[in-house]
Amino acid sequence: MAAGRKVACVEIGAIPIALSTCDERFLDLLRQRYDGFLSSSRPEFELEFDLTNTGPVSDEDVRVRREGDEWLLERGDFHARWDPRTGRGSVRQNANPYSLDSVLRILHSLILAQRGGFLLHAASAICDGRAYLFSGVSGAGKTTMTRLAPADITLLTDEISYLRPNADGYAAFGTPFAGELARAGENCTAPVSALFFLEQGPENRIDELPSAEAVRRLMRNILFFAEDHGLVEKLLATACDFVARVPIRRLTFYPDARVWDELRNFARYFQGVPEHA
């Protein structure tokens, strides 16, 4: 690390990444933005930041591609390089935290793809010690489900769910990547109990989904930006494994709090607990 640089280590999904900068104000912004996810763990990876005056967050498409052994990450408001062999990278961006969020999401998506995990466009929450995922098209009700959650539910995210395989299936982790709630998730983890693809309707109803349809829906909602055929094939294999190991259902719901009673009954059924136990 270059002399004079200050570091904030941000650990998301049990993967600590050192973010280094010479700018004290940017360091303070990092610490405020990722409060709750700061870590004293030994970093697995490092990103060095140099600030520019390139204007506000860009609405251009992200471009992620290999250039030799390195990954090149580009958008109008940032330009980054990352070498997976050394774990080190450099980022030129403005001081906007949303640009940094984008860089971190892309980097985590690349790391997870190699480790059998993925980022999913989904809300997630812990209920009775198990994680539940809620995915769907924009407006399907992801944020609504988190707003309707009872007080004993722990929010992991209302926007980007973080998933990694474990011995028994998959685990979901909290993320600081906020959506409409503008609130970071809790920095904790739980085994995944089920994934629900959401549709709003006149009643609460849970229906089976054929495996092929579940894989198609899952792949449409996985966040992955890289132009890399090998990693896309690996993600498809991961999606098939996830569908084989985690219950995937269609949840049609009426937007009131009773939908969470339906989810608890579903969980009891799968865990073999009598409904009124």
C-alpha positions as CSV (number, residue, x, y, z in Angstrom):
1,M,0.0,0.0,0.0
2,A,1.3,3.5,-0.9
3,A,2.6,5.7,1.9
4,G,0.1,8.2,3.3
5,R,-3.0,6.2,2.4
6,K,-5.7,5.6,5.0
7,V,-7.8,2.4,5.0
8,A,-11.4,1.4,5.8
9,C,-11.9,-2.4,5.7
10,V,-15.5,-3.2,4.6
11,E,-16.7,-6.8,5.1
12,I,-19.8,-7.9,3.2
13,G,-20.7,-11.5,2.9
14,A,-17.7,-12.5,5.1
15,I,-15.4,-11.1,2.4
16,P,-13.3,-8.2,3.8
17,I,-12.0,-5.7,1.3
18,A,-9.6,-2.9,2.2
19,L,-10.6,0.5,0.6
20,S,-7.7,2.9,0.7
21,T,-7.5,6.6,-0.1
22,C,-5.4,9.7,0.6
23,D,-8.4,11.9,1.0
24,E,-9.6,12.2,4.6
25,R,-13.1,13.5,3.6
26,F,-13.6,10.5,1.3
27,L,-12.4,8.2,4.1
28,D,-15.0,9.7,6.5
29,L,-17.6,9.2,3.8
30,L,-16.6,5.6,3.4
31,R,-16.9,5.0,7.2
32,Q,-20.3,6.6,7.4
33,R,-21.6,4.9,4.3
34,Y,-20.6,1.4,5.5
35,D,-21.0,1.8,9.2
36,G,-22.1,-1.6,10.5
37,F,-19.9,-3.4,7.9
38,L,-16.5,-2.0,8.9
39,S,-14.2,-4.8,9.9
40,S,-10.9,-5.4,11.7
41,S,-10.4,-8.7,9.7
42,R,-7.4,-9.2,7.5
43,P,-8.5,-8.1,4.1
44,E,-8.7,-10.6,1.2
45,F,-8.7,-7.9,-1.4
46,E,-7.7,-4.2,-1.7
47,L,-8.9,-1.3,-3.8
48,E,-7.0,2.0,-4.0
49,F,-9.1,5.0,-4.7
50,D,-8.1,8.2,-6.5
51,L,-10.7,10.9,-6.8
52,T,-11.6,12.8,-9.9
53,N,-14.1,15.5,-10.8
54,T,-16.1,13.6,-13.4
55,G,-19.5,14.9,-12.3
56,P,-22.5,13.1,-10.9
57,V,-23.4,9.4,-11.0
58,S,-23.7,8.2,-14.6
59,D,-26.7,6.5,-16.1
60,E,-24.5,4.9,-18.8
61,D,-24.4,1.1,-19.0
62,V,-21.6,-0.6,-17.0
63,R,-18.9,-2.3,-19.1
64,V,-17.0,-5.2,-17.4
65,R,-14.5,-7.1,-19.4
66,R,-11.1,-8.8,-19.2
67,E,-8.0,-7.1,-20.4
68,G,-5.2,-9.5,-20.1
69,D,-5.2,-11.0,-16.6
70,E,-7.1,-8.0,-15.2
71,W,-10.8,-7.1,-15.0
72,L,-11.7,-3.6,-16.4
73,L,-14.8,-1.9,-14.9
74,E,-16.0,1.2,-16.6
75,R,-18.9,3.7,-16.4
76,G,-19.0,7.4,-16.9
77,D,-18.3,8.1,-13.3
78,F,-15.7,5.5,-12.6
79,H,-12.8,3.5,-14.1
80,A,-11.4,0.5,-12.2
81,R,-8.9,-2.3,-12.7
82,W,-8.8,-5.4,-10.6
83,D,-6.3,-8.3,-10.8
84,P,-7.8,-11.5,-9.3
85,R,-4.3,-13.1,-9.1
86,T,-3.0,-10.5,-6.6
87,G,-6.4,-9.4,-5.2
88,R,-5.5,-5.8,-5.7
89,G,-7.2,-3.1,-7.8
90,S,-7.3,0.6,-8.5
91,V,-10.4,2.9,-8.9
92,R,-10.7,6.4,-10.3
93,Q,-14.0,7.9,-9.5
94,N,-15.8,10.9,-8.1
95,A,-16.5,11.2,-4.4
96,N,-20.1,10.0,-4.7
97,P,-20.8,6.9,-2.5
98,Y,-23.2,5.5,-5.1
99,S,-20.3,5.2,-7.6
100,L,-18.4,3.2,-4.9
101,D,-21.5,1.0,-4.3
102,S,-21.5,0.1,-8.0
103,V,-17.8,-0.8,-8.0
104,L,-18.2,-3.0,-4.9
105,R,-21.3,-4.7,-6.3
106,I,-19.4,-5.6,-9.5
107,L,-16.3,-6.8,-7.6
108,H,-18.4,-9.0,-5.3
109,S,-20.3,-10.4,-8.3
110,L,-17.0,-11.5,-9.9
111,I,-15.7,-13.0,-6.6
112,L,-18.9,-14.8,-5.9
113,A,-19.2,-16.2,-9.4
114,Q,-15.9,-18.1,-8.8
115,R,-17.1,-19.3,-5.4
116,G,-20.5,-20.7,-6.3
117,G,-22.5,-17.7,-5.0
118,F,-24.2,-14.7,-6.5
119,L,-25.9,-11.4,-6.0
120,L,-29.7,-11.4,-6.5
121,H,-32.1,-8.6,-7.2
122,A,-34.2,-9.5,-4.2
123,A,-35.2,-8.3,-0.8
124,S,-34.3,-10.7,2.1
125,A,-35.1,-11.0,5.8
126,I,-34.5,-13.4,8.7
127,C,-37.7,-14.9,10.2
128,D,-37.4,-17.4,13.1
129,G,-33.7,-17.9,12.4
130,R,-34.1,-18.6,8.6
131,A,-33.6,-16.3,5.6
132,Y,-36.4,-15.7,3.1
133,L,-35.8,-14.1,-0.3
134,F,-38.4,-12.1,-2.3
135,S,-37.6,-11.4,-5.9
136,G,-39.4,-10.2,-9.0
137,V,-39.7,-7.5,-11.6
138,S,-39.7,-3.8,-10.6
139,G,-43.0,-3.1,-8.7
140,A,-43.7,-6.7,-7.8
141,G,-43.6,-6.0,-4.1
142,K,-40.0,-6.5,-2.8
143,T,-40.0,-3.3,-0.7
144,T,-43.6,-3.8,0.2
145,M,-42.8,-7.2,1.7
146,T,-40.1,-5.7,3.9
147,R,-42.4,-2.8,5.0
148,L,-45.1,-5.3,6.0
149,A,-42.7,-7.4,8.0
150,P,-43.4,-7.8,11.8
151,A,-41.1,-6.3,14.4
152,D,-39.3,-9.6,15.0
153,I,-38.0,-9.8,11.4
154,T,-34.4,-8.9,10.7
155,L,-33.9,-7.1,7.4
156,L,-30.9,-8.2,5.4
157,T,-31.7,-6.0,2.4
158,D,-34.6,-4.5,0.4
159,E,-32.5,-4.4,-2.8
160,I,-29.6,-6.8,-3.3
161,S,-29.4,-10.2,-1.7
162,Y,-26.0,-11.8,-1.1
163,L,-25.9,-15.6,-1.4
164,R,-23.1,-18.1,-0.7
165,P,-23.2,-21.9,-0.6
166,N,-22.6,-23.8,2.6
167,A,-22.7,-27.4,3.7
168,D,-26.5,-27.5,4.0
169,G,-27.6,-25.3,1.1
170,Y,-27.1,-21.6,0.9
171,A,-26.7,-18.7,3.3
172,A,-27.9,-15.2,2.9
173,F,-25.9,-12.2,4.2
174,G,-26.9,-8.7,5.0
175,T,-25.7,-5.9,2.7
176,P,-25.4,-2.1,2.9
177,F,-26.8,-1.8,-0.6
178,A,-30.2,0.0,0.1
179,G,-33.2,0.4,-2.2
180,E,-36.4,2.3,-1.6
181,L,-36.1,2.0,2.1
182,A,-32.8,3.9,2.0
183,R,-31.7,1.8,4.9
184,A,-28.8,-0.7,5.1
185,G,-29.5,-4.3,6.0
186,E,-28.2,-5.8,9.3
187,N,-24.7,-7.3,9.1
188,C,-25.7,-10.9,9.9
189,T,-26.4,-14.2,8.1
190,A,-28.8,-17.1,8.2
191,P,-29.5,-20.2,6.1
192,V,-31.9,-19.7,3.2
193,S,-35.3,-21.3,3.8
194,A,-37.0,-20.3,0.5
195,L,-37.0,-18.0,-2.4
196,F,-40.3,-16.4,-3.5
197,F,-41.0,-14.8,-6.8
198,L,-43.6,-12.1,-6.1
199,E,-46.9,-11.2,-7.8
200,Q,-49.5,-9.0,-6.2
201,G,-53.1,-10.3,-6.2
202,P,-56.4,-10.4,-4.3
203,E,-55.3,-13.1,-1.8
204,N,-52.2,-14.8,-0.3
205,R,-51.2,-17.9,-2.1
206,I,-48.1,-20.0,-2.5
207,D,-47.7,-22.1,-5.7
208,E,-45.1,-24.6,-6.9
209,L,-42.8,-23.5,-9.8
210,P,-41.3,-26.1,-12.2
211,S,-37.6,-26.3,-11.9
212,A,-36.9,-25.1,-15.4
213,E,-39.0,-22.0,-14.9
214,A,-37.4,-21.4,-11.5
215,V,-33.9,-21.5,-13.1
216,R,-35.0,-19.1,-15.9
217,R,-36.5,-16.6,-13.4
218,L,-33.4,-16.9,-11.1
219,M,-31.0,-16.2,-14.0
220,R,-33.0,-13.1,-15.0
221,N,-32.6,-11.6,-11.5
222,I,-28.9,-12.5,-10.8
223,L,-26.8,-9.4,-11.0
224,F,-23.8,-10.0,-13.2
225,F,-22.2,-7.5,-15.5
226,A,-19.1,-9.2,-17.0
227,E,-18.7,-10.2,-20.7
228,D,-17.3,-13.6,-19.9
229,H,-18.7,-16.8,-21.3
230,G,-17.0,-19.0,-18.7
231,L,-18.3,-17.2,-15.7
232,V,-21.8,-17.1,-17.2
233,E,-21.8,-20.9,-17.6
234,K,-20.6,-21.2,-14.0
235,L,-23.5,-19.0,-12.8
236,L,-25.9,-21.2,-14.7
237,A,-24.6,-24.2,-13.0
238,T,-24.9,-22.4,-9.6
239,A,-28.5,-21.4,-10.4
240,C,-29.4,-25.0,-11.2
241,D,-27.7,-26.1,-7.9
242,F,-29.6,-23.4,-5.9
243,V,-33.0,-24.5,-7.4
244,A,-32.2,-28.1,-6.5
245,R,-31.3,-27.3,-2.9
246,V,-33.7,-24.4,-2.0
247,P,-37.5,-24.4,-2.2
248,I,-38.6,-21.9,-5.0
249,R,-42.2,-20.8,-5.0
250,R,-44.5,-18.2,-6.6
251,L,-46.0,-16.0,-3.9
252,T,-49.1,-14.1,-4.9
253,F,-49.9,-11.8,-2.0
254,Y,-52.3,-9.1,-0.9
255,P,-50.3,-6.2,0.6
256,D,-51.1,-6.5,4.3
257,A,-49.2,-8.0,7.2
258,R,-51.1,-11.3,7.0
259,V,-48.8,-12.5,4.2
260,W,-46.2,-13.1,6.9
261,D,-48.5,-15.6,8.7
262,E,-48.6,-17.5,5.4
263,L,-44.8,-17.5,5.2
264,R,-44.5,-18.8,8.8
265,N,-47.0,-21.6,8.0
266,F,-45.0,-22.5,4.9
267,A,-41.8,-22.7,6.9
268,R,-43.4,-24.9,9.6
269,Y,-44.6,-27.3,6.9
270,F,-41.1,-27.6,5.4
271,Q,-39.6,-28.1,8.8
272,G,-42.1,-30.6,9.9
273,V,-43.6,-28.5,12.7
274,P,-47.4,-28.7,13.3
275,E,-49.1,-25.6,12.1
276,H,-50.3,-24.5,15.6
277,A,-47.4,-25.7,17.6
